[in-house]
Amino acid sequence: MKTVKELTREQLIELKQNYLTKKMDEKGESPSYGELAEAGWTITDDEIFKEYDGTMFSDDDFMCSCGDGGTDNPAILDAWIVEMSPNRYLHMNVTEDGNGTWFDDTESIWEAYWNGSLDDIKEIAETEFSDYSADFPKYHKVRFTYKITETIES
């Protein structure tokens, strides 16, 4: 067991995301994926230390401390996304024969992840598109968790 001040940086960020979700839920709102991605720096450590002072945590309390994606063990994927305009994300498409790639945008953050380096995704975003609105593009590091819910064997 450990106190909030003993959490790893990843656990603290996950706690900040949960805290943001809870606070917004109390107002009948939900955070955007961008707000969740930015929670690590928009919510201060001191705010979390104050809120969870006296609470004891275990590694099992955090998704980031788990798994391989098995039915009882959620897995984690950290990825980059490019927000091209409010709630529009860069989507890379590849032809089935592997002989082509093209880019468009999507509302689905699930279709927008980039499992490569930030420098590479920046280069793609800045060479393929130039008509961004003010304050865009934004580069978000996001964490996806997944859990296998069913397996069918052939």
C-alpha positions as CSV (number, residue, x, y, z in Angstrom):
1,M,0.0,0.0,0.0
2,K,1.2,3.5,-0.7
3,T,0.0,7.1,-0.2
4,V,-0.8,9.5,-3.1
5,K,2.7,11.0,-2.8
6,E,4.2,7.6,-3.4
7,L,2.4,6.9,-6.7
8,T,4.4,6.6,-9.9
9,R,4.0,9.4,-12.5
10,E,1.8,7.1,-14.6
11,Q,-0.4,6.2,-11.7
12,L,-0.7,9.9,-10.7
13,I,-1.7,10.8,-14.3
14,E,-4.3,8.1,-14.3
15,L,-5.6,9.4,-10.9
16,K,-5.8,12.9,-12.4
17,Q,-7.8,11.6,-15.3
18,N,-10.2,9.8,-13.0
19,Y,-10.5,12.9,-10.8
20,L,-11.3,15.1,-13.9
21,T,-13.9,12.6,-15.0
22,K,-15.5,12.5,-11.5
23,K,-15.6,16.3,-11.2
24,M,-17.1,16.7,-14.7
25,D,-19.6,13.9,-14.1
26,E,-20.8,15.8,-11.0
27,K,-21.8,18.7,-13.3
28,G,-23.4,16.3,-15.8
29,E,-20.5,16.7,-18.3
30,S,-17.9,14.3,-19.7
31,P,-14.3,15.1,-20.5
32,S,-13.1,15.0,-24.1
33,Y,-10.3,12.8,-25.1
34,G,-8.1,15.9,-25.4
35,E,-9.0,16.9,-21.8
36,L,-8.1,13.5,-20.6
37,A,-4.8,13.5,-22.5
38,E,-3.9,16.9,-21.0
39,A,-5.1,16.1,-17.4
40,G,-1.5,15.2,-16.4
41,W,-0.5,18.9,-16.6
42,T,-3.9,20.8,-16.3
43,I,-4.6,19.3,-12.8
44,T,-1.8,20.0,-10.4
45,D,-0.1,17.4,-8.3
46,D,-0.9,19.5,-5.2
47,E,-4.6,19.4,-6.1
48,I,-4.5,15.6,-6.2
49,F,-2.3,15.4,-3.0
50,K,-4.9,17.4,-1.2
51,E,-7.9,15.5,-2.5
52,Y,-6.5,12.1,-1.8
53,D,-4.6,12.9,1.4
54,G,-5.0,9.9,3.7
55,T,-6.0,7.5,1.0
56,M,-4.0,4.3,0.6
57,F,-3.5,2.8,-2.9
58,S,-2.3,-0.4,-4.3
59,D,-1.0,-1.1,-7.8
60,D,-4.2,-3.0,-8.5
61,D,-6.1,0.3,-8.3
62,F,-4.5,1.5,-11.6
63,M,-5.0,0.3,-15.1
64,C,-1.4,1.4,-15.9
65,S,-0.1,-1.2,-13.5
66,C,-1.9,-4.0,-15.2
67,G,-1.6,-6.3,-18.0
68,D,-1.4,-8.2,-21.1
69,G,-4.9,-7.8,-22.5
70,G,-6.1,-11.1,-21.1
71,T,-9.6,-11.5,-19.8
72,D,-8.6,-10.5,-16.3
73,N,-5.6,-8.3,-17.2
74,P,-6.3,-5.1,-19.2
75,A,-3.4,-4.0,-21.4
76,I,-2.2,-0.5,-22.2
77,L,-1.1,1.2,-25.4
78,D,0.4,4.7,-25.3
79,A,0.0,6.5,-28.6
80,W,0.1,9.9,-30.2
81,I,-2.9,11.5,-32.0
82,V,-3.0,14.7,-34.0
83,E,-6.1,16.9,-33.3
84,M,-6.5,18.8,-36.6
85,S,-9.4,21.0,-35.5
86,P,-11.8,20.7,-32.6
87,N,-12.7,16.9,-32.2
88,R,-11.2,16.1,-35.7
89,Y,-8.2,13.8,-35.7
90,L,-5.7,12.8,-38.3
91,H,-6.5,9.3,-39.7
92,M,-4.0,7.3,-41.8
93,N,-5.4,4.8,-44.3
94,V,-3.4,2.0,-46.0
95,T,-4.5,0.2,-49.1
96,E,-5.1,-3.6,-48.7
97,D,-2.3,-4.4,-51.1
98,G,0.1,-2.3,-49.1
99,N,0.9,0.0,-52.1
100,G,-0.5,3.2,-50.9
101,T,-1.3,5.4,-47.9
102,W,-3.5,8.4,-47.7
103,F,-4.7,10.7,-44.9
104,D,-8.0,12.2,-43.9
105,D,-9.6,13.2,-40.7
106,T,-12.0,11.4,-38.4
107,E,-14.1,12.1,-35.3
108,S,-13.0,8.8,-33.8
109,I,-10.0,9.0,-31.6
110,W,-9.8,5.2,-31.9
111,E,-9.1,5.5,-35.6
112,A,-6.5,8.2,-35.1
113,Y,-3.7,6.7,-33.0
114,W,-0.1,6.7,-34.1
115,N,2.0,4.0,-32.5
116,G,5.3,5.7,-33.6
117,S,7.3,8.7,-32.6
118,L,6.1,12.2,-32.1
119,D,8.6,13.6,-34.6
120,D,7.2,11.2,-37.3
121,I,3.6,12.1,-36.7
122,K,4.4,15.8,-36.7
123,E,6.2,15.5,-40.0
124,I,3.2,13.7,-41.6
125,A,0.7,16.2,-40.1
126,E,2.7,19.2,-41.2
127,T,3.6,18.0,-44.8
128,E,0.2,16.6,-45.7
129,F,-2.0,19.4,-44.4
130,S,-1.5,23.2,-44.2
131,D,-5.0,24.6,-43.7
132,Y,-5.2,24.3,-39.9
133,S,-7.4,26.7,-38.0
134,A,-5.9,28.8,-35.2
135,D,-4.3,26.9,-32.3
136,F,-4.0,23.7,-34.4
137,P,-2.7,21.1,-34.9
138,K,-2.4,19.8,-31.3
139,Y,-0.5,16.7,-30.5
140,H,-1.9,14.6,-27.7
141,K,-0.3,11.5,-26.1
142,V,-3.2,9.2,-25.1
143,R,-3.4,5.9,-23.3
144,F,-5.7,3.3,-24.6
145,T,-6.5,0.3,-22.4
146,Y,-8.0,-2.9,-23.8
147,K,-9.3,-6.1,-22.4
148,I,-10.1,-9.3,-24.3
149,T,-13.8,-10.0,-23.6
150,E,-14.3,-13.1,-25.7
151,T,-12.1,-15.5,-27.7
152,I,-13.4,-17.8,-30.4
153,E,-11.1,-20.7,-31.4
154,S,-11.4,-22.1,-34.9
